[in-house]
């Protein structure tokens, strides 16, 4: 029932996009998130990565590093979960990053969807 997987992104992620993704992830799957930790390339300051970590519904304050610790400057988020299919989180992450996938929701559809937990952007 317990599994681990990694989300990665080569392109820098806007801070607001990361915040919305983490909030939706926490709201919809928080009880199943045993641990989340990562290093994120933020679009507003790509040379200074953001370190994130959380447990279930609790996200600890992020820490900004002065520089990347090594040559690998990709976003990498490790999740340890219980009874949560990696595909559910990967699809959500991809949608927020506007990674197109056939027959999958895109970021705009997720944000402007009245069925999402936060009621869409126009509500």
Secondary structure, DSSP 8 states (H G I E B T S, - for coil): -EEEEEEEESS-B-HHHHHHHHHHHHHHHGGGEEEEEEEE-BGGGTTS-EEEEEETTEE---EE-SS-SSS--SEEEEEEEES--HHHHHHHHHHHTT---TTS--HHHHHT-TTSTT--TT-
